[in-house]
Amino acid sequence: MFYPLAIWLGHGRVEPRLLALLLVLAAATRLPTLKLNKTSRWWLAGALLLAAVAIWNNAMLPLKLYPVLVNAGMLAVFGYSLYAPPSAIERLARLTDPSLPDYAIAYTRRVTQVWCGFFLINGLLALATACWASPAVWSLYTGVIAYVAMGLLFAGEYAVRILVKRRHRQAAAEPQHG
C-alpha cells in the first residue's frame, strides 16, 4: 500500500534505479512469510526481474508494473485452484469449517471465480495506469482505489455469504412435502 506512494513521491526526485531498491526491499520483507513453493519462487523472480530492469535501464515503468505482477500472481493462484480443486476460497473456508456442505463448496468456487475477475480487471487497470496515466493517477489507483475496491468486494461477499447461509438454513428447516 505504501509502495505506490513511495514511487509517486520519488518520481522526478530520485533516480528509478534507487527506487528499485524499494521493490527489492518489498520482496525481501515478504521472504519470511513466503513458503518457497513454485508460485512463491515465480513471484519473487518476477519482482527481482522488474527491479533489475529498472536498475539496468534507470526506468520507472518496471517499478510501476509491480502491482500488475501481484495481480497476475493472484489470478494465477486463484485460477489454477479452479482447475485443481479445492478452490482457493474453499481452502480458506476449511480453515474455520473443515466439513463444508456441498452448497458451501459450490459457493466458494463461485467466489473464487469472482476474485479471478477482480484480479484480472484490477491488473489490467494497474497496467493501463502504469503505461498511460500520470504517476499521481497510477499511485492513487494502485495505492488507494484498488484497496478500496478490494475492501468493497470483501464486504459485499461477506453480506452475500450471510444471505446464502440464511437461505440454506431456512430451506433445510422447511418441512419436505412429498
PyMOL CGO cylinders between C-alpha atoms (Angstrom):
from pymol import cmd
from pymol.cgo import CYLINDER

trace = [
    CYLINDER, 0.00, 0.00, 0.00, 2.89, 2.37, 0.74, 0.3, 1, 1, 1, 1, 1, 1,
    CYLINDER, 2.89, 2.37, 0.74, 4.85, 1.20, -2.29, 0.3, 1, 1, 1, 1, 1, 1,
    CYLINDER, 4.85, 1.20, -2.29, 2.79, 3.26, -4.80, 0.3, 1, 1, 1, 1, 1, 1,
    CYLINDER, 2.79, 3.26, -4.80, 3.06, 6.33, -2.58, 0.3, 1, 1, 1, 1, 1, 1,
    CYLINDER, 3.06, 6.33, -2.58, 6.83, 5.95, -2.32, 0.3, 1, 1, 1, 1, 1, 1,
    CYLINDER, 6.83, 5.95, -2.32, 7.15, 5.57, -6.10, 0.3, 1, 1, 1, 1, 1, 1,
    CYLINDER, 7.15, 5.57, -6.10, 4.96, 8.63, -6.67, 0.3, 1, 1, 1, 1, 1, 1,
    CYLINDER, 4.96, 8.63, -6.67, 6.86, 10.75, -4.14, 0.3, 1, 1, 1, 1, 1, 1,
    CYLINDER, 6.86, 10.75, -4.14, 10.19, 9.66, -5.60, 0.3, 1, 1, 1, 1, 1, 1,
    CYLINDER, 10.19, 9.66, -5.60, 9.17, 10.19, -9.23, 0.3, 1, 1, 1, 1, 1, 1,
    CYLINDER, 9.17, 10.19, -9.23, 11.26, 13.00, -10.68, 0.3, 1, 1, 1, 1, 1, 1,
    CYLINDER, 11.26, 13.00, -10.68, 13.18, 13.43, -7.42, 0.3, 1, 1, 1, 1, 1, 1,
    CYLINDER, 13.18, 13.43, -7.42, 15.01, 10.12, -7.07, 0.3, 1, 1, 1, 1, 1, 1,
    CYLINDER, 15.01, 10.12, -7.07, 16.51, 8.05, -9.85, 0.3, 1, 1, 1, 1, 1, 1,
    CYLINDER, 16.51, 8.05, -9.85, 14.44, 4.97, -10.74, 0.3, 1, 1, 1, 1, 1, 1,
    CYLINDER, 14.44, 4.97, -10.74, 17.42, 2.70, -10.05, 0.3, 1, 1, 1, 1, 1, 1,
    CYLINDER, 17.42, 2.70, -10.05, 17.40, 3.90, -6.43, 0.3, 1, 1, 1, 1, 1, 1,
    CYLINDER, 17.40, 3.90, -6.43, 13.64, 3.49, -6.22, 0.3, 1, 1, 1, 1, 1, 1,
    CYLINDER, 13.64, 3.49, -6.22, 14.14, -0.06, -7.49, 0.3, 1, 1, 1, 1, 1, 1,
    CYLINDER, 14.14, -0.06, -7.49, 15.70, -0.79, -4.14, 0.3, 1, 1, 1, 1, 1, 1,
    CYLINDER, 15.70, -0.79, -4.14, 12.21, -0.29, -2.67, 0.3, 1, 1, 1, 1, 1, 1,
    CYLINDER, 12.21, -0.29, -2.67, 10.99, -3.14, -4.85, 0.3, 1, 1, 1, 1, 1, 1,
    CYLINDER, 10.99, -3.14, -4.85, 13.88, -5.31, -3.69, 0.3, 1, 1, 1, 1, 1, 1,
    CYLINDER, 13.88, -5.31, -3.69, 13.05, -4.33, -0.10, 0.3, 1, 1, 1, 1, 1, 1,
    CYLINDER, 13.05, -4.33, -0.10, 9.36, -5.12, -0.68, 0.3, 1, 1, 1, 1, 1, 1,
    CYLINDER, 9.36, -5.12, -0.68, 10.34, -8.56, -1.99, 0.3, 1, 1, 1, 1, 1, 1,
    CYLINDER, 10.34, -8.56, -1.99, 12.79, -9.12, 0.89, 0.3, 1, 1, 1, 1, 1, 1,
    CYLINDER, 12.79, -9.12, 0.89, 10.21, -8.23, 3.54, 0.3, 1, 1, 1, 1, 1, 1,
    CYLINDER, 10.21, -8.23, 3.54, 7.88, -10.88, 2.13, 0.3, 1, 1, 1, 1, 1, 1,
    CYLINDER, 7.88, -10.88, 2.13, 10.52, -13.61, 2.17, 0.3, 1, 1, 1, 1, 1, 1,
    CYLINDER, 10.52, -13.61, 2.17, 9.90, -14.69, 5.79, 0.3, 1, 1, 1, 1, 1, 1,
    CYLINDER, 9.90, -14.69, 5.79, 6.17, -15.14, 5.11, 0.3, 1, 1, 1, 1, 1, 1,
    CYLINDER, 6.17, -15.14, 5.11, 6.63, -16.99, 1.82, 0.3, 1, 1, 1, 1, 1, 1,
    CYLINDER, 6.63, -16.99, 1.82, 6.69, -20.72, 1.70, 0.3, 1, 1, 1, 1, 1, 1,
    CYLINDER, 6.69, -20.72, 1.70, 9.21, -21.13, -1.05, 0.3, 1, 1, 1, 1, 1, 1,
    CYLINDER, 9.21, -21.13, -1.05, 6.96, -23.19, -3.26, 0.3, 1, 1, 1, 1, 1, 1,
    CYLINDER, 6.96, -23.19, -3.26, 6.89, -22.90, -7.04, 0.3, 1, 1, 1, 1, 1, 1,
    CYLINDER, 6.89, -22.90, -7.04, 4.40, -19.98, -7.02, 0.3, 1, 1, 1, 1, 1, 1,
    CYLINDER, 4.40, -19.98, -7.02, 6.40, -18.01, -4.48, 0.3, 1, 1, 1, 1, 1, 1,
    CYLINDER, 6.40, -18.01, -4.48, 9.58, -18.51, -6.43, 0.3, 1, 1, 1, 1, 1, 1,
    CYLINDER, 9.58, -18.51, -6.43, 7.93, -17.22, -9.61, 0.3, 1, 1, 1, 1, 1, 1,
    CYLINDER, 7.93, -17.22, -9.61, 6.59, -14.16, -7.78, 0.3, 1, 1, 1, 1, 1, 1,
    CYLINDER, 6.59, -14.16, -7.78, 10.00, -13.44, -6.25, 0.3, 1, 1, 1, 1, 1, 1,
    CYLINDER, 10.00, -13.44, -6.25, 11.75, -13.93, -9.59, 0.3, 1, 1, 1, 1, 1, 1,
    CYLINDER, 11.75, -13.93, -9.59, 9.25, -11.55, -11.24, 0.3, 1, 1, 1, 1, 1, 1,
    CYLINDER, 9.25, -11.55, -11.24, 9.77, -8.86, -8.59, 0.3, 1, 1, 1, 1, 1, 1,
    CYLINDER, 9.77, -8.86, -8.59, 13.54, -9.15, -8.83, 0.3, 1, 1, 1, 1, 1, 1,
    CYLINDER, 13.54, -9.15, -8.83, 13.38, -9.09, -12.64, 0.3, 1, 1, 1, 1, 1, 1,
    CYLINDER, 13.38, -9.09, -12.64, 11.35, -5.86, -12.54, 0.3, 1, 1, 1, 1, 1, 1,
    CYLINDER, 11.35, -5.86, -12.54, 13.87, -4.36, -10.12, 0.3, 1, 1, 1, 1, 1, 1,
    CYLINDER, 13.87, -4.36, -10.12, 16.78, -5.48, -12.30, 0.3, 1, 1, 1, 1, 1, 1,
    CYLINDER, 16.78, -5.48, -12.30, 15.25, -3.94, -15.44, 0.3, 1, 1, 1, 1, 1, 1,
    CYLINDER, 15.25, -3.94, -15.44, 14.57, -0.70, -13.53, 0.3, 1, 1, 1, 1, 1, 1,
    CYLINDER, 14.57, -0.70, -13.53, 18.15, -0.61, -12.26, 0.3, 1, 1, 1, 1, 1, 1,
    CYLINDER, 18.15, -0.61, -12.26, 19.71, -1.53, -15.62, 0.3, 1, 1, 1, 1, 1, 1,
    CYLINDER, 19.71, -1.53, -15.62, 17.67, 0.98, -17.64, 0.3, 1, 1, 1, 1, 1, 1,
    CYLINDER, 17.67, 0.98, -17.64, 17.16, 3.52, -14.84, 0.3, 1, 1, 1, 1, 1, 1,
    CYLINDER, 17.16, 3.52, -14.84, 13.48, 3.32, -15.86, 0.3, 1, 1, 1, 1, 1, 1,
    CYLINDER, 13.48, 3.32, -15.86, 10.31, 3.99, -13.88, 0.3, 1, 1, 1, 1, 1, 1,
    CYLINDER, 10.31, 3.99, -13.88, 7.92, 1.72, -15.84, 0.3, 1, 1, 1, 1, 1, 1,
    CYLINDER, 7.92, 1.72, -15.84, 9.20, -1.59, -14.42, 0.3, 1, 1, 1, 1, 1, 1,
    CYLINDER, 9.20, -1.59, -14.42, 8.65, -0.23, -10.92, 0.3, 1, 1, 1, 1, 1, 1,
    CYLINDER, 8.65, -0.23, -10.92, 5.08, 0.70, -11.79, 0.3, 1, 1, 1, 1, 1, 1,
    CYLINDER, 5.08, 0.70, -11.79, 4.46, -2.82, -13.10, 0.3, 1, 1, 1, 1, 1, 1,
    CYLINDER, 4.46, -2.82, -13.10, 4.85, -4.42, -9.66, 0.3, 1, 1, 1, 1, 1, 1,
    CYLINDER, 4.85, -4.42, -9.66, 1.10, -4.21, -8.86, 0.3, 1, 1, 1, 1, 1, 1,
    CYLINDER, 1.10, -4.21, -8.86, 0.43, -5.84, -12.24, 0.3, 1, 1, 1, 1, 1, 1,
    CYLINDER, 0.43, -5.84, -12.24, 2.75, -8.68, -11.22, 0.3, 1, 1, 1, 1, 1, 1,
    CYLINDER, 2.75, -8.68, -11.22, 0.94, -9.09, -7.88, 0.3, 1, 1, 1, 1, 1, 1,
    CYLINDER, 0.94, -9.09, -7.88, -2.47, -9.24, -9.57, 0.3, 1, 1, 1, 1, 1, 1,
    CYLINDER, -2.47, -9.24, -9.57, -1.19, -11.67, -12.22, 0.3, 1, 1, 1, 1, 1, 1,
    CYLINDER, -1.19, -11.67, -12.22, 0.22, -13.89, -9.49, 0.3, 1, 1, 1, 1, 1, 1,
    CYLINDER, 0.22, -13.89, -9.49, -3.02, -13.87, -7.52, 0.3, 1, 1, 1, 1, 1, 1,
    CYLINDER, -3.02, -13.87, -7.52, -5.01, -14.55, -10.70, 0.3, 1, 1, 1, 1, 1, 1,
    CYLINDER, -5.01, -14.55, -10.70, -2.73, -17.50, -11.45, 0.3, 1, 1, 1, 1, 1, 1,
    CYLINDER, -2.73, -17.50, -11.45, -3.10, -18.96, -7.95, 0.3, 1, 1, 1, 1, 1, 1,
    CYLINDER, -3.10, -18.96, -7.95, -6.87, -18.50, -7.77, 0.3, 1, 1, 1, 1, 1, 1,
    CYLINDER, -6.87, -18.50, -7.77, -7.41, -19.54, -11.38, 0.3, 1, 1, 1, 1, 1, 1,
    CYLINDER, -7.41, -19.54, -11.38, -5.30, -22.67, -11.03, 0.3, 1, 1, 1, 1, 1, 1,
    CYLINDER, -5.30, -22.67, -11.03, -7.29, -23.66, -7.96, 0.3, 1, 1, 1, 1, 1, 1,
    CYLINDER, -7.29, -23.66, -7.96, -10.41, -23.79, -10.13, 0.3, 1, 1, 1, 1, 1, 1,
    CYLINDER, -10.41, -23.79, -10.13, -8.74, -26.48, -12.26, 0.3, 1, 1, 1, 1, 1, 1,
    CYLINDER, -8.74, -26.48, -12.26, -7.09, -28.29, -9.35, 0.3, 1, 1, 1, 1, 1, 1,
    CYLINDER, -7.09, -28.29, -9.35, -9.67, -28.21, -6.54, 0.3, 1, 1, 1, 1, 1, 1,
    CYLINDER, -9.67, -28.21, -6.54, -10.24, -27.33, -3.83, 0.3, 1, 1, 1, 1, 1, 1,
    CYLINDER, -10.24, -27.33, -3.83, -10.61, -23.71, -4.86, 0.3, 1, 1, 1, 1, 1, 1,
    CYLINDER, -10.61, -23.71, -4.86, -8.58, -21.03, -3.10, 0.3, 1, 1, 1, 1, 1, 1,
    CYLINDER, -8.58, -21.03, -3.10, -11.62, -19.72, -1.21, 0.3, 1, 1, 1, 1, 1, 1,
    CYLINDER, -11.62, -19.72, -1.21, -12.68, -23.25, -0.23, 0.3, 1, 1, 1, 1, 1, 1,
    CYLINDER, -12.68, -23.25, -0.23, -9.22, -23.80, 1.26, 0.3, 1, 1, 1, 1, 1, 1,
    CYLINDER, -9.22, -23.80, 1.26, -9.61, -20.62, 3.29, 0.3, 1, 1, 1, 1, 1, 1,
    CYLINDER, -9.61, -20.62, 3.29, -13.15, -21.57, 4.37, 0.3, 1, 1, 1, 1, 1, 1,
    CYLINDER, -13.15, -21.57, 4.37, -12.00, -25.01, 5.52, 0.3, 1, 1, 1, 1, 1, 1,
    CYLINDER, -12.00, -25.01, 5.52, -9.62, -23.37, 7.99, 0.3, 1, 1, 1, 1, 1, 1,
    CYLINDER, -9.62, -23.37, 7.99, -12.67, -22.43, 10.08, 0.3, 1, 1, 1, 1, 1, 1,
    CYLINDER, -12.67, -22.43, 10.08, -15.07, -25.21, 8.99, 0.3, 1, 1, 1, 1, 1, 1,
    CYLINDER, -15.07, -25.21, 8.99, -13.32, -28.39, 7.81, 0.3, 1, 1, 1, 1, 1, 1,
    CYLINDER, -13.32, -28.39, 7.81, -16.62, -30.10, 6.89, 0.3, 1, 1, 1, 1, 1, 1,
    CYLINDER, -16.62, -30.10, 6.89, -18.19, -27.75, 4.38, 0.3, 1, 1, 1, 1, 1, 1,
    CYLINDER, -18.19, -27.75, 4.38, -21.58, -28.78, 2.98, 0.3, 1, 1, 1, 1, 1, 1,
    CYLINDER, -21.58, -28.78, 2.98, -21.98, -29.17, -0.79, 0.3, 1, 1, 1, 1, 1, 1,
    CYLINDER, -21.98, -29.17, -0.79, -23.74, -25.81, -1.22, 0.3, 1, 1, 1, 1, 1, 1,
    CYLINDER, -23.74, -25.81, -1.22, -20.80, -24.08, 0.51, 0.3, 1, 1, 1, 1, 1, 1,
    CYLINDER, -20.80, -24.08, 0.51, -18.29, -25.79, -1.78, 0.3, 1, 1, 1, 1, 1, 1,
    CYLINDER, -18.29, -25.79, -1.78, -20.22, -24.56, -4.82, 0.3, 1, 1, 1, 1, 1, 1,
    CYLINDER, -20.22, -24.56, -4.82, -20.43, -21.09, -3.28, 0.3, 1, 1, 1, 1, 1, 1,
    CYLINDER, -20.43, -21.09, -3.28, -16.68, -20.92, -2.54, 0.3, 1, 1, 1, 1, 1, 1,
    CYLINDER, -16.68, -20.92, -2.54, -15.98, -21.95, -6.13, 0.3, 1, 1, 1, 1, 1, 1,
    CYLINDER, -15.98, -21.95, -6.13, -18.15, -19.08, -7.38, 0.3, 1, 1, 1, 1, 1, 1,
    CYLINDER, -18.15, -19.08, -7.38, -16.41, -16.64, -5.02, 0.3, 1, 1, 1, 1, 1, 1,
    CYLINDER, -16.41, -16.64, -5.02, -13.04, -17.83, -6.33, 0.3, 1, 1, 1, 1, 1, 1,
    CYLINDER, -13.04, -17.83, -6.33, -14.28, -17.07, -9.85, 0.3, 1, 1, 1, 1, 1, 1,
    CYLINDER, -14.28, -17.07, -9.85, -15.34, -13.58, -8.75, 0.3, 1, 1, 1, 1, 1, 1,
    CYLINDER, -15.34, -13.58, -8.75, -11.89, -12.97, -7.25, 0.3, 1, 1, 1, 1, 1, 1,
    CYLINDER, -11.89, -12.97, -7.25, -10.32, -14.13, -10.53, 0.3, 1, 1, 1, 1, 1, 1,
    CYLINDER, -10.32, -14.13, -10.53, -12.39, -11.50, -12.31, 0.3, 1, 1, 1, 1, 1, 1,
    CYLINDER, -12.39, -11.50, -12.31, -11.30, -8.90, -9.78, 0.3, 1, 1, 1, 1, 1, 1,
    CYLINDER, -11.30, -8.90, -9.78, -7.60, -9.73, -10.18, 0.3, 1, 1, 1, 1, 1, 1,
    CYLINDER, -7.60, -9.73, -10.18, -7.92, -9.64, -13.97, 0.3, 1, 1, 1, 1, 1, 1,
    CYLINDER, -7.92, -9.64, -13.97, -9.68, -6.26, -14.06, 0.3, 1, 1, 1, 1, 1, 1,
    CYLINDER, -9.68, -6.26, -14.06, -7.52, -4.77, -11.31, 0.3, 1, 1, 1, 1, 1, 1,
    CYLINDER, -7.52, -4.77, -11.31, -4.36, -5.97, -13.02, 0.3, 1, 1, 1, 1, 1, 1,
    CYLINDER, -4.36, -5.97, -13.02, -5.44, -4.52, -16.36, 0.3, 1, 1, 1, 1, 1, 1,
    CYLINDER, -5.44, -4.52, -16.36, -6.28, -1.18, -14.72, 0.3, 1, 1, 1, 1, 1, 1,
    CYLINDER, -6.28, -1.18, -14.72, -2.92, -1.20, -12.94, 0.3, 1, 1, 1, 1, 1, 1,
    CYLINDER, -2.92, -1.20, -12.94, -1.24, -1.90, -16.30, 0.3, 1, 1, 1, 1, 1, 1,
    CYLINDER, -1.24, -1.90, -16.30, -3.18, 0.88, -18.02, 0.3, 1, 1, 1, 1, 1, 1,
    CYLINDER, -3.18, 0.88, -18.02, -2.32, 3.42, -15.33, 0.3, 1, 1, 1, 1, 1, 1,
    CYLINDER, -2.32, 3.42, -15.33, 1.34, 2.32, -15.36, 0.3, 1, 1, 1, 1, 1, 1,
    CYLINDER, 1.34, 2.32, -15.36, 1.62, 2.75, -19.12, 0.3, 1, 1, 1, 1, 1, 1,
    CYLINDER, 1.62, 2.75, -19.12, -0.63, 5.71, -19.90, 0.3, 1, 1, 1, 1, 1, 1,
    CYLINDER, -0.63, 5.71, -19.90, -1.51, 7.67, -16.75, 0.3, 1, 1, 1, 1, 1, 1,
    CYLINDER, -1.51, 7.67, -16.75, 0.44, 10.19, -14.74, 0.3, 1, 1, 1, 1, 1, 1,
    CYLINDER, 0.44, 10.19, -14.74, 2.44, 9.00, -11.72, 0.3, 1, 1, 1, 1, 1, 1,
    CYLINDER, 2.44, 9.00, -11.72, -0.16, 10.61, -9.45, 0.3, 1, 1, 1, 1, 1, 1,
    CYLINDER, -0.16, 10.61, -9.45, -3.05, 8.72, -11.10, 0.3, 1, 1, 1, 1, 1, 1,
    CYLINDER, -3.05, 8.72, -11.10, -1.08, 5.46, -11.01, 0.3, 1, 1, 1, 1, 1, 1,
    CYLINDER, -1.08, 5.46, -11.01, -0.30, 5.98, -7.33, 0.3, 1, 1, 1, 1, 1, 1,
    CYLINDER, -0.30, 5.98, -7.33, -3.91, 6.90, -6.50, 0.3, 1, 1, 1, 1, 1, 1,
    CYLINDER, -3.91, 6.90, -6.50, -5.24, 3.85, -8.31, 0.3, 1, 1, 1, 1, 1, 1,
    CYLINDER, -5.24, 3.85, -8.31, -2.73, 1.26, -7.08, 0.3, 1, 1, 1, 1, 1, 1,
    CYLINDER, -2.73, 1.26, -7.08, -2.33, 2.71, -3.59, 0.3, 1, 1, 1, 1, 1, 1,
    CYLINDER, -2.33, 2.71, -3.59, -5.91, 3.71, -2.74, 0.3, 1, 1, 1, 1, 1, 1,
    CYLINDER, -5.91, 3.71, -2.74, -8.63, 2.86, -5.24, 0.3, 1, 1, 1, 1, 1, 1,
    CYLINDER, -8.63, 2.86, -5.24, -7.58, -0.76, -5.74, 0.3, 1, 1, 1, 1, 1, 1,
    CYLINDER, -7.58, -0.76, -5.74, -7.56, -1.33, -1.97, 0.3, 1, 1, 1, 1, 1, 1,
    CYLINDER, -7.56, -1.33, -1.97, -10.96, 0.33, -1.56, 0.3, 1, 1, 1, 1, 1, 1,
    CYLINDER, -10.96, 0.33, -1.56, -12.33, -1.87, -4.36, 0.3, 1, 1, 1, 1, 1, 1,
    CYLINDER, -12.33, -1.87, -4.36, -10.86, -4.94, -2.66, 0.3, 1, 1, 1, 1, 1, 1,
    CYLINDER, -10.86, -4.94, -2.66, -12.44, -3.93, 0.64, 0.3, 1, 1, 1, 1, 1, 1,
    CYLINDER, -12.44, -3.93, 0.64, -15.80, -3.42, -1.03, 0.3, 1, 1, 1, 1, 1, 1,
    CYLINDER, -15.80, -3.42, -1.03, -15.54, -6.85, -2.63, 0.3, 1, 1, 1, 1, 1, 1,
    CYLINDER, -15.54, -6.85, -2.63, -14.71, -8.40, 0.77, 0.3, 1, 1, 1, 1, 1, 1,
    CYLINDER, -14.71, -8.40, 0.77, -17.67, -6.62, 2.39, 0.3, 1, 1, 1, 1, 1, 1,
    CYLINDER, -17.67, -6.62, 2.39, -20.04, -7.49, -0.43, 0.3, 1, 1, 1, 1, 1, 1,
    CYLINDER, -20.04, -7.49, -0.43, -19.01, -11.13, -0.39, 0.3, 1, 1, 1, 1, 1, 1,
    CYLINDER, -19.01, -11.13, -0.39, -19.48, -11.27, 3.38, 0.3, 1, 1, 1, 1, 1, 1,
    CYLINDER, -19.48, -11.27, 3.38, -23.01, -9.87, 3.06, 0.3, 1, 1, 1, 1, 1, 1,
    CYLINDER, -23.01, -9.87, 3.06, -23.86, -12.35, 0.29, 0.3, 1, 1, 1, 1, 1, 1,
    CYLINDER, -23.86, -12.35, 0.29, -22.39, -15.21, 2.34, 0.3, 1, 1, 1, 1, 1, 1,
    CYLINDER, -22.39, -15.21, 2.34, -24.68, -14.36, 5.26, 0.3, 1, 1, 1, 1, 1, 1,
    CYLINDER, -24.68, -14.36, 5.26, -27.70, -14.36, 2.93, 0.3, 1, 1, 1, 1, 1, 1,
    CYLINDER, -27.70, -14.36, 2.93, -26.67, -17.67, 1.33, 0.3, 1, 1, 1, 1, 1, 1,
    CYLINDER, -26.67, -17.67, 1.33, -26.24, -19.32, 4.75, 0.3, 1, 1, 1, 1, 1, 1,
    CYLINDER, -26.24, -19.32, 4.75, -29.56, -17.92, 5.97, 0.3, 1, 1, 1, 1, 1, 1,
    CYLINDER, -29.56, -17.92, 5.97, -31.37, -19.09, 2.83, 0.3, 1, 1, 1, 1, 1, 1,
    CYLINDER, -31.37, -19.09, 2.83, -29.83, -22.55, 3.14, 0.3, 1, 1, 1, 1, 1, 1,
    CYLINDER, -29.83, -22.55, 3.14, -30.81, -22.85, 6.82, 0.3, 1, 1, 1, 1, 1, 1,
    CYLINDER, -30.81, -22.85, 6.82, -34.37, -21.75, 6.03, 0.3, 1, 1, 1, 1, 1, 1,
    CYLINDER, -34.37, -21.75, 6.03, -34.66, -24.27, 3.21, 0.3, 1, 1, 1, 1, 1, 1,
    CYLINDER, -34.66, -24.27, 3.21, -33.33, -27.03, 5.47, 0.3, 1, 1, 1, 1, 1, 1,
    CYLINDER, -33.33, -27.03, 5.47, -35.80, -26.10, 8.23, 0.3, 1, 1, 1, 1, 1, 1,
    CYLINDER, -35.80, -26.10, 8.23, -38.88, -26.16, 5.98, 0.3, 1, 1, 1, 1, 1, 1,
    CYLINDER, -38.88, -26.16, 5.98, -40.86, -29.40, 6.05, 0.3, 1, 1, 1, 1, 1, 1,
    CYLINDER, -40.86, -29.40, 6.05, -40.40, -31.54, 2.98, 0.3, 1, 1, 1, 1, 1, 1,
    CYLINDER, -40.40, -31.54, 2.98, -43.60, -32.15, 1.01, 0.3, 1, 1, 1, 1, 1, 1,
    CYLINDER, -43.60, -32.15, 1.01, -43.62, -35.31, -0.91, 0.3, 1, 1, 1, 1, 1, 1,
]
cmd.load_cgo(trace, "trace")
